[in-house]
Amino acid sequence: MYIRLATKWELKNWRLQFATSNLFIIGEGSGYAGGIMSSAADGIRAALKIAEKES
């Protein structure tokens, strides 16, 4: 699933909650994050935090 959000929307609605469990909105796509490597690094950091939380 890919969700594209504008920065203004994110800042105004950062407390928005979803009824879906285990759905994590993480980082930005490579077009916005400056490249595929920084997007991959964001994904790795997020995965480690999620694994830490779940264990």
C-alpha positions in Angstrom: 0.0 0.0 0.0 1.3 3.4 -0.9 -0.1 6.6 0.7 1.0 10.0 -0.4 0.4 12.8 1.9 1.1 16.5 1.7 3.3 18.0 4.4 0.5 20.5 5.5 -2.0 17.6 5.9 0.4 15.6 8.0 1.2 18.6 10.3 -2.4 19.5 10.8 -3.7 15.9 11.4 -0.8 14.3 13.2 -3.1 13.0 15.9 -5.4 11.2 13.4 -6.0 7.6 14.4 -6.9 4.7 12.2 -8.9 1.6 13.1 -6.3 -0.7 11.4 -3.9 -2.4 13.7 -0.2 -2.8 12.7 -0.3 -0.1 10.0 2.8 2.0 10.2 3.3 5.2 8.2 7.0 5.4 7.8 9.2 8.1 6.1 8.9 9.4 2.6 9.2 7.9 -0.8 12.6 8.0 -2.6 11.5 11.0 -4.7 11.0 13.1 -1.6 13.7 11.7 0.7 16.5 12.5 -1.7 17.2 9.0 -3.0 16.7 5.3 -2.7 19.5 4.8 -0.2 18.0 7.3 2.4 14.6 5.7 1.9 16.1 2.3 2.5 17.8 3.6 5.7 14.5 5.0 6.9 12.9 1.6 6.3 15.6 -0.3 8.2 15.4 2.1 11.2 11.6 1.8 11.3 11.7 -2.0 11.0 14.2 -2.2 13.9 12.0 0.1 16.1 8.9 -2.0 15.3 10.7 -5.2 16.0 12.0 -3.7 19.3 8.4 -2.7 20.3 7.0 -6.1 19.4 9.6 -8.2 21.3 
